[in-house]
Amino acid sequence: MEWRSAGLSWGDSGRPVLVWERGDVSSLVVGRPVGFRVVGRRECVGARGNPCPVAAAVPGRGTQARCAECARLDRAHSVAADTIADDPRTYRVYLAWFGVGMVKVGITREERGPARLLEQGAVAFVWLGRGPLMAARRAEELLRVALGVPDRISYARKRAVRASLPGVEERRRELERLHGFALALGGWPESLERLDLGEHGVVDHGAVFGVERIAGLGGVAVTELVDGGVVTGSLLAVAGPDLYLGDMGDISDTGRLVVLDSRLLRGWRLEGARGVVRTTVPVREVPAVQSGLF
C-alpha cells in the first residue's frame, strides 16, 4: 500500500508522529526500524489545509513542498509573516536555546503550549511573557535588540551543533541568566504579562529528542528524495523535524548515521521497503565530533 506523506508532527502529546494526507498517523519509537521507498513524483501539499488545485509537481530538495501559488496563499495568512494583526488569541514570548551562544527569541500561540518549540528543535526554552499578538510582537523586537539575539536560526546551524551539546545544567544556566536580564528591561508593552521562573522554569527537551544518543556522531544527511530511492535504519533520535537513523549497511560495513529532515517527505508517496538495509537516496557527509560513528 502507498501512502502520501504530510510530514512530521509533535502534536499535543509532545511525541513525534508521521502524518499522512488522509489523516492517519504513525508513531515514531526510538529503537524501532524505519524503512520506506519513494514512489512517483512529489506533489504540492496545498495551502491552509486545502489541496493544490493543479496537484503541481515540486522539486525534491525543497522543504516547503509547495508550488509558487500555494506558497503565496499560505504566506498571506501567516502570523510569522506579520500579515495578521487582529488575531484575538493570547500569545507567549519565549527564548529558545539550540547550542552554546545560539539563542533566539520568538512568539507562539499560548494554546499550542511547547509544540512550536519542539517543532523548531529547541533543546531548551523558557517563557518570558504572555498577552495580545501585537504586544508580543513588540516585546519580541525589544528583546531581539536588547539581548542581541535573532528571531530565526537556520535548521542547518541547529543540526551542526546538535551532536556536541553541553549538559543540561549549562543549558539551564544560560537561559536563566538571559531570562533575568530580559525581565529587568524597561520598555515592555503594558498589556504583556511578564512570566517569572517560578511556575515553569527552564524546560529541557534533551531527553525527549534523544540528543545523548547522537553525541559525537557524524554520518550523512539526506539532501533530497527521488523516485525509487530508499531510506532505512533504526531510529536513534528525533529532534525538531529531523530523524536520526542508524543505517547498518551490509555485513562488512561498520554502519553510519543518516539524518533525514522530515520536511523532505511531504508530498511524496511512500511504500514499505522490507529487507532493504541501505539508504540509497542522495546524501552528503556530516562531520563527526569524535572519531567513529558507532
ZADO-1210 file (C-alpha; in nm, 4 decimals, padded with zeros to 6 digits):
<atoms>
<atom x="00.0000" y="00.0000" z="00.0000" code="MET" pos="1"/>
<atom x="00.1233" y="00.3527" z="-00.0857" code="GLU" pos="2"/>
<atom x="00.0788" y="00.6500" z="00.1464" code="TRP" pos="3"/>
<atom x="00.1327" y="01.0191" z="00.0706" code="ARG" pos="4"/>
<atom x="00.3288" y="01.1942" z="00.3440" code="SER" pos="5"/>
<atom x="00.2172" y="01.5121" z="00.5208" code="ALA" pos="6"/>
<atom x="00.5403" y="01.5286" z="00.7233" code="GLY" pos="7"/>
<atom x="00.6160" y="01.5033" z="01.0953" code="LEU" pos="8"/>
<atom x="00.4133" y="01.6462" z="01.3823" code="SER" pos="9"/>
<atom x="00.4836" y="01.6816" z="01.7544" code="TRP" pos="10"/>
<atom x="00.1129" y="01.7483" z="01.8190" code="GLY" pos="11"/>
<atom x="-00.0478" y="01.7801" z="02.1620" code="ASP" pos="12"/>
<atom x="00.1202" y="01.4683" z="02.3010" code="SER" pos="13"/>
<atom x="00.4726" y="01.6072" z="02.2825" code="GLY" pos="14"/>
<atom x="00.5771" y="01.2912" z="02.0966" code="ARG" pos="15"/>
<atom x="00.6707" y="01.2749" z="01.7273" code="PRO" pos="16"/>
<atom x="00.4456" y="01.1074" z="01.4709" code="VAL" pos="17"/>
<atom x="00.4496" y="01.0833" z="01.0931" code="LEU" pos="18"/>
<atom x="00.1303" y="01.2267" z="00.9442" code="VAL" pos="19"/>
<atom x="-00.0334" y="01.1052" z="00.6227" code="TRP" pos="20"/>
<atom x="-00.2521" y="01.3112" z="00.3886" code="GLU" pos="21"/>
<atom x="-00.5675" y="01.1185" z="00.4715" code="ARG" pos="22"/>
<atom x="-00.5235" y="01.1934" z="00.8430" code="GLY" pos="23"/>
<atom x="-00.3622" y="00.8739" z="00.9728" code="ASP" pos="24"/>
<atom x="-00.0524" y="00.8929" z="01.1925" code="VAL" pos="25"/>
<atom x="00.2388" y="00.6562" z="01.2549" code="SER" pos="26"/>
<atom x="00.4225" y="00.6723" z="01.5875" code="SER" pos="27"/>
<atom x="00.7984" y="00.7156" z="01.5827" code="LEU" pos="28"/>
<atom x="00.9549" y="00.4943" z="01.8505" code="VAL" pos="29"/>
<atom x="01.3272" y="00.5024" z="01.9276" code="VAL" pos="30"/>
<atom x="01.4919" y="00.1659" z="01.8649" code="GLY" pos="31"/>
<atom x="01.2417" y="00.0528" z="01.6043" code="ARG" pos="32"/>
<atom x="01.3283" y="00.0208" z="01.2336" code="PRO" pos="33"/>
<atom x="01.2172" y="00.2840" z="00.9848" code="VAL" pos="34"/>
<atom x="01.2128" y="00.1950" z="00.6167" code="GLY" pos="35"/>
<atom x="01.0351" y="00.3211" z="00.3068" code="PHE" pos="36"/>
<atom x="01.0718" y="00.3529" z="-00.0695" code="ARG" pos="37"/>
<atom x="00.9815" y="00.6748" z="-00.2556" code="VAL" pos="38"/>
<atom x="00.7296" y="00.6333" z="-00.5373" code="VAL" pos="39"/>
<atom x="00.6385" y="00.8544" z="-00.8346" code="GLY" pos="40"/>
<atom x="00.6650" y="01.2325" z="-00.8262" code="ARG" pos="41"/>
<atom x="00.6418" y="01.4861" z="-00.5465" code="ARG" pos="42"/>
<atom x="00.3231" y="01.6938" z="-00.5472" code="GLU" pos="43"/>
<atom x="00.2402" y="02.0295" z="-00.3877" code="CYS" pos="44"/>
<atom x="00.0755" y="01.9910" z="-00.0461" code="VAL" pos="45"/>
<atom x="-00.1532" y="02.2924" z="-00.0970" code="GLY" pos="46"/>
<atom x="-00.2183" y="02.5810" z="00.1413" code="ALA" pos="47"/>
<atom x="-00.4111" y="02.6357" z="00.4647" code="ARG" pos="48"/>
<atom x="-00.5498" y="02.2814" z="00.4650" code="GLY" pos="49"/>
<atom x="-00.6694" y="02.2970" z="00.1043" code="ASN" pos="50"/>
<atom x="-00.5202" y="02.0767" z="-00.1706" code="PRO" pos="51"/>
<atom x="-00.3286" y="02.2288" z="-00.4600" code="CYS" pos="52"/>
<atom x="-00.5888" y="02.2783" z="-00.7378" code="PRO" pos="53"/>
<atom x="-00.3492" y="02.1516" z="-01.0070" code="VAL" pos="54"/>
<atom x="-00.1509" y="01.8968" z="-00.7990" code="ALA" pos="55"/>
<atom x="00.1635" y="02.0737" z="-00.9187" code="ALA" pos="56"/>
<atom x="00.4971" y="01.8917" z="-00.9210" code="ALA" pos="57"/>
<atom x="00.7549" y="02.0380" z="-00.6780" code="VAL" pos="58"/>
<atom x="01.1343" y="01.9834" z="-00.6514" code="PRO" pos="59"/>
<atom x="01.2718" y="01.7069" z="-00.4295" code="GLY" pos="60"/>
<atom x="01.5165" y="01.9332" z="-00.2451" code="ARG" pos="61"/>
<atom x="01.2672" y="02.1908" z="-00.1144" code="GLY" pos="62"/>
<atom x="01.1459" y="02.1685" z="00.2453" code="THR" pos="63"/>
<atom x="00.8169" y="02.3549" z="00.1932" code="GLN" pos="64"/>
<atom x="00.6702" y="02.1224" z="-00.0751" code="ALA" pos="65"/>
<atom x="00.4513" y="02.3993" z="-00.2183" code="ARG" pos="66"/>
<atom x="00.4181" y="02.5437" z="-00.5663" code="CYS" pos="67"/>
<atom x="00.4611" y="02.9205" z="-00.6025" code="ALA" pos="68"/>
<atom x="00.0878" y="02.9981" z="-00.5895" code="GLU" pos="69"/>
<atom x="00.0148" y="02.7823" z="-00.2837" code="CYS" pos="70"/>
<atom x="00.3223" y="02.9248" z="-00.1083" code="ALA" pos="71"/>
<atom x="00.1878" y="03.2760" z="-00.1711" code="ARG" pos="72"/>
<atom x="-00.1555" y="03.1854" z="-00.0316" code="LEU" pos="73"/>
<atom x="-00.0039" y="03.0194" z="00.2744" code="ASP" pos="74"/>
<atom x="00.2178" y="03.3202" z="00.3432" code="ARG" pos="75"/>
<atom x="-00.0778" y="03.5571" z="00.3100" code="ALA" pos="76"/>
<atom x="-00.2343" y="03.4082" z="00.6259" code="HIS" pos="77"/>
<atom x="00.0797" y="03.3711" z="00.8349" code="SER" pos="78"/>
<atom x="00.1398" y="03.5205" z="01.1776" code="VAL" pos="79"/>
<atom x="00.5129" y="03.4724" z="01.1204" code="ALA" pos="80"/>
<atom x="00.4931" y="03.6957" z="00.8137" code="ALA" pos="81"/>
<atom x="00.3126" y="03.9713" z="01.0088" code="ASP" pos="82"/>
<atom x="00.0113" y="03.9512" z="00.7764" code="THR" pos="83"/>
<atom x="-00.2388" y="03.9076" z="01.0629" code="ILE" pos="84"/>
<atom x="-00.2631" y="04.1987" z="01.3070" code="ALA" pos="85"/>
<atom x="-00.6065" y="04.1432" z="01.4630" code="ASP" pos="86"/>
<atom x="-00.5701" y="03.7890" z="01.5985" code="ASP" pos="87"/>
<atom x="-00.7599" y="03.7894" z="01.9318" code="PRO" pos="88"/>
<atom x="-00.5799" y="03.4876" z="02.0782" code="ARG" pos="89"/>
<atom x="-00.3191" y="03.5019" z="02.3554" code="THR" pos="90"/>
<atom x="00.0453" y="03.4657" z="02.2569" code="TYR" pos="91"/>
<atom x="00.3562" y="03.3790" z="02.4534" code="ARG" pos="92"/>
<atom x="00.7057" y="03.5178" z="02.4157" code="VAL" pos="93"/>
<atom x="00.9948" y="03.2760" z="02.4650" code="TYR" pos="94"/>
<atom x="01.3708" y="03.2320" z="02.4486" code="LEU" pos="95"/>
<atom x="01.4817" y="02.9088" z="02.2778" code="ALA" pos="96"/>
<atom x="01.8283" y="02.7507" z="02.3176" code="TRP" pos="97"/>
<atom x="01.9857" y="02.5405" z="02.0398" code="PHE" pos="98"/>
<atom x="02.3546" y="02.5408" z="02.1337" code="GLY" pos="99"/>
<atom x="02.6213" y="02.7457" z="02.3117" code="VAL" pos="100"/>
<atom x="02.5603" y="03.1100" z="02.2202" code="GLY" pos="101"/>
<atom x="02.2759" y="03.0024" z="01.9897" code="MET" pos="102"/>
<atom x="01.9580" y="03.1509" z="02.1385" code="VAL" pos="103"/>
<atom x="01.6590" y="03.3036" z="01.9608" code="LYS" pos="104"/>
<atom x="01.3515" y="03.4965" z="02.0698" code="VAL" pos="105"/>
<atom x="01.0090" y="03.4125" z="01.9339" code="GLY" pos="106"/>
<atom x="00.6354" y="03.4020" z="01.9917" code="ILE" pos="107"/>
<atom x="00.3761" y="03.1247" z="01.9741" code="THR" pos="108"/>
<atom x="00.0045" y="03.0904" z="02.0435" code="ARG" pos="109"/>
<atom x="-00.0497" y="03.0049" z="02.4086" code="GLU" pos="110"/>
<atom x="-00.2932" y="02.7239" z="02.3200" code="GLU" pos="111"/>
<atom x="-00.0120" y="02.5396" z="02.1394" code="ARG" pos="112"/>
<atom x="00.1990" y="02.5053" z="02.4534" code="GLY" pos="113"/>
<atom x="00.5549" y="02.3848" z="02.3748" code="PRO" pos="114"/>
<atom x="00.4621" y="02.2355" z="02.0336" code="ALA" pos="115"/>
<atom x="00.6280" y="02.5183" z="01.8389" code="ARG" pos="116"/>
<atom x="00.9485" y="02.4763" z="02.0397" code="LEU" pos="117"/>
<atom x="00.9550" y="02.1014" z="01.9716" code="LEU" pos="118"/>
<atom x="00.8960" y="02.1632" z="01.6005" code="GLU" pos="119"/>
<atom x="01.1889" y="02.4056" z="01.5855" code="GLN" pos="120"/>
<atom x="01.4216" y="02.1625" z="01.7612" code="GLY" pos="121"/>
<atom x="01.4723" y="02.3858" z="02.0660" code="ALA" pos="122"/>
<atom x="01.6859" y="02.1817" z="02.3058" code="VAL" pos="123"/>
<atom x="01.5707" y="02.4064" z="02.5915" code="ALA" pos="124"/>
<atom x="01.3456" y="02.7103" z="02.6319" code="PHE" pos="125"/>
<atom x="01.1936" y="02.9480" z="02.8838" code="VAL" pos="126"/>
<atom x="00.8733" y="03.1546" z="02.8761" code="TRP" pos="127"/>
<atom x="00.9083" y="03.5316" z="02.9139" code="LEU" pos="128"/>
<atom x="00.5608" y="03.6801" z="02.8773" code="GLY" pos="129"/>
<atom x="00.2016" y="03.6400" z="02.7571" code="ARG" pos="130"/>
<atom x="-00.0555" y="03.8730" z="02.6060" code="GLY" pos="131"/>
<atom x="-00.2055" y="04.0050" z="02.2794" code="PRO" pos="132"/>
<atom x="-00.0337" y="03.9369" z="01.9483" code="LEU" pos="133"/>
<atom x="00.0907" y="04.2881" z="01.8725" code="MET" pos="134"/>
<atom x="00.2210" y="04.3361" z="02.2283" code="ALA" pos="135"/>
<atom x="00.4055" y="04.0047" z="02.1953" code="ALA" pos="136"/>
<atom x="00.5496" y="04.1245" z="01.8643" code="ARG" pos="137"/>
<atom x="00.6729" y="04.4496" z="02.0235" code="ARG" pos="138"/>
<atom x="00.8316" y="04.2569" z="02.3100" code="ALA" pos="139"/>
<atom x="00.9967" y="04.0199" z="02.0621" code="GLU" pos="140"/>
<atom x="01.1606" y="04.3129" z="01.8841" code="GLU" pos="141"/>
<atom x="01.2646" y="04.4759" z="02.2144" code="LEU" pos="142"/>
<atom x="01.4340" y="04.1552" z="02.3282" code="LEU" pos="143"/>
<atom x="01.5947" y="04.0886" z="01.9908" code="ARG" pos="144"/>
<atom x="01.7729" y="04.4223" z="02.0067" code="VAL" pos="145"/>
<atom x="01.8465" y="04.4346" z="02.3810" code="ALA" pos="146"/>
<atom x="01.9738" y="04.0748" z="02.4081" code="LEU" pos="147"/>
<atom x="02.1438" y="04.0727" z="02.0707" code="GLY" pos="148"/>
<atom x="01.9672" y="03.7507" z="01.9683" code="VAL" pos="149"/>
<atom x="01.7958" y="03.6698" z="01.6364" code="PRO" pos="150"/>
<atom x="01.4333" y="03.5733" z="01.5782" code="ASP" pos="151"/>
<atom x="01.5367" y="03.2993" z="01.3334" code="ARG" pos="152"/>
<atom x="01.8123" y="03.0358" z="01.3277" code="ILE" pos="153"/>
<atom x="01.8530" y="02.8068" z="01.0288" code="SER" pos="154"/>
<atom x="01.7975" y="02.4327" z="01.0648" code="TYR" pos="155"/>
<atom x="02.1421" y="02.3767" z="00.9162" code="ALA" pos="156"/>
<atom x="02.3052" y="02.5630" z="01.2070" code="ARG" pos="157"/>
<atom x="02.0952" y="02.3739" z="01.4627" code="LYS" pos="158"/>
<atom x="02.1956" y="02.0374" z="01.3151" code="ARG" pos="159"/>
<atom x="02.5604" y="02.1369" z="01.3009" code="ALA" pos="160"/>
<atom x="02.5873" y="02.1644" z="01.6816" code="VAL" pos="161"/>
<atom x="02.3335" y="01.9038" z="01.7950" code="ARG" pos="162"/>
<atom x="02.5890" y="01.6231" z="01.8332" code="ALA" pos="163"/>
<atom x="02.8185" y="01.8345" z="02.0536" code="SER" pos="164"/>
<atom x="02.5926" y="01.9995" z="02.3109" code="LEU" pos="165"/>
<atom x="02.6891" y="02.0797" z="02.6712" code="PRO" pos="166"/>
<atom x="02.4942" y="01.9258" z="02.9593" code="GLY" pos="167"/>
<atom x="02.1543" y="02.0162" z="03.0993" code="VAL" pos="168"/>
<atom x="02.2924" y="02.2394" z="03.3755" code="GLU" pos="169"/>
<atom x="02.4892" y="02.4602" z="03.1355" code="GLU" pos="170"/>
<atom x="02.1829" y="02.4979" z="02.9140" code="ARG" pos="171"/>
<atom x="01.9698" y="02.5895" z="03.2141" code="ARG" pos="172"/>
<atom x="02.2169" y="02.8465" z="03.3479" code="ARG" pos="173"/>
<atom x="02.2449" y="03.0283" z="03.0156" code="GLU" pos="174"/>
<atom x="01.8684" y="03.0592" z="02.9797" code="LEU" pos="175"/>
<atom x="01.8159" y="03.1621" z="03.3429" code="GLU" pos="176"/>
<atom x="02.0742" y="03.4382" z="03.3016" code="ARG" pos="177"/>
<atom x="01.9078" y="03.5703" z="02.9855" code="LEU" pos="178"/>
<atom x="01.5612" y="03.5373" z="03.1422" code="HIS" pos="179"/>
<atom x="01.6634" y="03.7553" z="03.4362" code="GLY" pos="180"/>
<atom x="01.8150" y="04.0176" z="03.2075" code="PHE" pos="181"/>
<atom x="01.5077" y="04.0172" z="02.9824" code="ALA" pos="182"/>
<atom x="01.2541" y="04.0682" z="03.2627" code="LEU" pos="183"/>
<atom x="01.4590" y="04.3530" z="03.4099" code="ALA" pos="184"/>
<atom x="01.4450" y="04.5531" z="03.0865" code="LEU" pos="185"/>
<atom x="01.2353" y="04.8652" z="03.0617" code="GLY" pos="186"/>
<atom x="01.0041" y="04.9260" z="02.7688" code="GLY" pos="187"/>
<atom x="00.7902" y="04.6130" z="02.7891" code="TRP" pos="188"/>
<atom x="00.4364" y="04.6647" z="02.6492" code="PRO" pos="189"/>
<atom x="00.1915" y="04.7315" z="02.9353" code="GLU" pos="190"/>
<atom x="-00.0563" y="04.4729" z="02.8068" code="SER" pos="191"/>
<atom x="00.2023" y="04.1932" z="02.8214" code="LEU" pos="192"/>
<atom x="00.2288" y="03.9931" z="03.1441" code="GLU" pos="193"/>
<atom x="00.5868" y="03.9025" z="03.2355" code="ARG" pos="194"/>
<atom x="00.6389" y="03.5430" z="03.3464" code="LEU" pos="195"/>
<atom x="00.8926" y="03.4618" z="03.6160" code="ASP" pos="196"/>
<atom x="01.0757" y="03.1313" z="03.6531" code="LEU" pos="197"/>
<atom x="00.8660" y="03.0095" z="03.9438" code="GLY" pos="198"/>
<atom x="00.5846" y="02.8424" z="03.7510" code="GLU" pos="199"/>
<atom x="00.7654" y="02.6643" z="03.4682" code="HIS" pos="200"/>
<atom x="01.1387" y="02.7302" z="03.4910" code="GLY" pos="201"/>
<atom x="01.3627" y="02.6221" z="03.2061" code="VAL" pos="202"/>
<atom x="01.2103" y="02.3385" z="03.0019" code="VAL" pos="203"/>
<atom x="01.4682" y="02.0982" z="02.8574" code="ASP" pos="204"/>
<atom x="01.3935" y="01.8744" z="02.5573" code="HIS" pos="205"/>
<atom x="01.7276" y="01.6924" z="02.5513" code="GLY" pos="206"/>
<atom x="01.5823" y="01.3656" z="02.6786" code="ALA" pos="207"/>
<atom x="01.2719" y="01.3931" z="02.4576" code="VAL" pos="208"/>
<atom x="01.4882" y="01.4449" z="02.1481" code="PHE" pos="209"/>
<atom x="01.7470" y="01.1844" z="02.2496" code="GLY" pos="210"/>
<atom x="02.0475" y="01.4123" z="02.1965" code="VAL" pos="211"/>
<atom x="02.2707" y="01.1965" z="02.4159" code="GLU" pos="212"/>
<atom x="02.2276" y="00.9054" z="02.1740" code="ARG" pos="213"/>
<atom x="02.3808" y="01.1052" z="01.8871" code="ILE" pos="214"/>
<atom x="02.6542" y="01.2828" z="02.0850" code="ALA" pos="215"/>
<atom x="02.9807" y="01.2827" z="01.8940" code="GLY" pos="216"/>
<atom x="02.8375" y="01.1114" z="01.5858" code="LEU" pos="217"/>
<atom x="02.8908" y="01.2136" z="01.2253" code="GLY" pos="218"/>
<atom x="02.7438" y="01.0421" z="00.9206" code="GLY" pos="219"/>
<atom x="02.5380" y="01.1623" z="00.6245" code="VAL" pos="220"/>
<atom x="02.2374" y="01.3898" z="00.5729" code="ALA" pos="221"/>
<atom x="01.9730" y="01.3255" z="00.3079" code="VAL" pos="222"/>
<atom x="01.9750" y="01.6086" z="00.0524" code="THR" pos="223"/>
<atom x="01.6667" y="01.5056" z="-00.1458" code="GLU" pos="224"/>
<atom x="01.4281" y="01.2191" z="-00.2107" code="LEU" pos="225"/>
<atom x="01.3954" y="01.0647" z="-00.5565" code="VAL" pos="226"/>
<atom x="01.1616" y="00.8181" z="-00.7226" code="ASP" pos="227"/>
<atom x="01.2699" y="00.4651" z="-00.6283" code="GLY" pos="228"/>
<atom x="01.5056" y="00.5839" z="-00.3533" code="GLY" pos="229"/>
<atom x="01.5094" y="00.4097" z="-00.0149" code="VAL" pos="230"/>
<atom x="01.5598" y="00.5434" z="00.3388" code="VAL" pos="231"/>
<atom x="01.6097" y="00.2832" z="00.6100" code="THR" pos="232"/>
<atom x="01.7623" y="00.2359" z="00.9545" code="GLY" pos="233"/>
<atom x="01.6976" y="00.2019" z="01.3254" code="SER" pos="234"/>
<atom x="01.5566" y="00.5193" z="01.4797" code="LEU" pos="235"/>
<atom x="01.8076" y="00.6703" z="01.7246" code="LEU" pos="236"/>
<atom x="01.6616" y="01.0171" z="01.7895" code="ALA" pos="237"/>
<atom x="01.4084" y="01.2736" z="01.6688" code="VAL" pos="238"/>
<atom x="01.4833" y="01.6446" z="01.7138" code="ALA" pos="239"/>
<atom x="01.2588" y="01.9084" z="01.5609" code="GLY" pos="240"/>
<atom x="01.1896" y="01.7869" z="01.2056" code="PRO" pos="241"/>
<atom x="01.4994" y="01.5649" z="01.1936" code="ASP" pos="242"/>
<atom x="01.5083" y="01.1852" z="01.2119" code="LEU" pos="243"/>
<atom x="01.8395" y="01.0221" z="01.3111" code="TYR" pos="244"/>
<atom x="01.8710" y="00.6685" z="01.1760" code="LEU" pos="245"/>
<atom x="02.1403" y="00.4060" z="01.2325" code="GLY" pos="246"/>
<atom x="02.1880" y="00.2649" z="00.8808" code="ASP" pos="247"/>
<atom x="02.3930" y="-00.0535" z="00.9256" code="MET" pos="248"/>
<atom x="02.4555" y="-00.1407" z="00.5607" code="GLY" pos="249"/>
<atom x="02.5832" y="-00.4846" z="00.4640" code="ASP" pos="250"/>
<atom x="02.7701" y="-00.7298" z="00.6855" code="ILE" pos="251"/>
<atom x="03.1128" y="-00.5824" z="00.6032" code="SER" pos="252"/>
<atom x="03.0019" y="-00.2269" z="00.6746" code="ASP" pos="253"/>
<atom x="03.0588" y="-00.0518" z="01.0075" code="THR" pos="254"/>
<atom x="02.7358" y="00.1433" z="00.9655" code="GLY" pos="255"/>
<atom x="02.6634" y="00.5150" z="00.9574" code="ARG" pos="256"/>
<atom x="02.4275" y="00.7769" z="01.0937" code="LEU" pos="257"/>
<atom x="02.1675" y="00.9040" z="00.8456" code="VAL" pos="258"/>
<atom x="01.9933" y="01.2354" z="00.9190" code="VAL" pos="259"/>
<atom x="01.6621" y="01.2938" z="00.7403" code="LEU" pos="260"/>
<atom x="01.4815" y="01.6279" z="00.7510" code="ASP" pos="261"/>
<atom x="01.1220" y="01.5029" z="00.7589" code="SER" pos="262"/>
<atom x="01.0058" y="01.8119" z="00.5700" code="ARG" pos="263"/>
<atom x="01.1579" y="01.6474" z="00.2617" code="LEU" pos="264"/>
<atom x="00.8950" y="01.3723" z="00.2957" code="LEU" pos="265"/>
<atom x="00.5961" y="01.5977" z="00.2388" code="ARG" pos="266"/>
<atom x="00.4194" y="01.5486" z="-00.0931" code="GLY" pos="267"/>
<atom x="00.5824" y="01.2127" z="-00.1749" code="TRP" pos="268"/>
<atom x="00.4083" y="00.8768" z="-00.1993" code="ARG" pos="269"/>
<atom x="00.5887" y="00.6213" z="00.0172" code="LEU" pos="270"/>
<atom x="00.5698" y="00.2437" z="00.0387" code="GLU" pos="271"/>
<atom x="00.7289" y="-00.0091" z="00.2724" code="GLY" pos="272"/>
<atom x="01.0838" y="-00.1251" z="00.1965" code="ALA" pos="273"/>
<atom x="01.1244" y="-00.4511" z="00.3846" code="ARG" pos="274"/>
<atom x="01.4509" y="-00.6369" z="00.3513" code="GLY" pos="275"/>
<atom x="01.6444" y="-00.3305" z="00.2296" code="VAL" pos="276"/>
<atom x="01.9368" y="-00.2493" z="00.4606" code="VAL" pos="277"/>
<atom x="02.0912" y="00.0543" z="00.2934" code="ARG" pos="278"/>
<atom x="01.9746" y="00.4110" z="00.2321" code="THR" pos="279"/>
<atom x="02.0036" y="00.4860" z="-00.1402" code="THR" pos="280"/>
<atom x="01.8772" y="00.8454" z="-00.1780" code="VAL" pos="281"/>
<atom x="02.1286" y="01.1303" z="-00.2352" code="PRO" pos="282"/>
<atom x="02.3222" y="01.2268" z="00.0790" code="VAL" pos="283"/>
<atom x="02.6108" y="01.4494" z="00.1875" code="ARG" pos="284"/>
<atom x="02.8716" y="01.3916" z="00.4563" code="GLU" pos="285"/>
<atom x="02.8213" y="01.5311" z="00.8063" code="VAL" pos="286"/>
<atom x="03.1467" y="01.5582" z="01.0058" code="PRO" pos="287"/>
<atom x="03.1804" y="01.3680" z="01.3339" code="ALA" pos="288"/>
<atom x="03.2714" y="01.5486" z="01.6531" code="VAL" pos="289"/>
<atom x="03.4601" y="01.2413" z="01.7715" code="GLN" pos="290"/>
<atom x="03.6198" y="00.9671" z="01.5630" code="SER" pos="291"/>
<atom x="03.3970" y="00.6751" z="01.4685" code="GLY" pos="292"/>
<atom x="03.0237" y="00.6552" z="01.4201" code="LEU" pos="293"/>
<atom x="02.9089" y="00.3720" z="01.6455" code="PHE" pos="294"/>
</atoms>
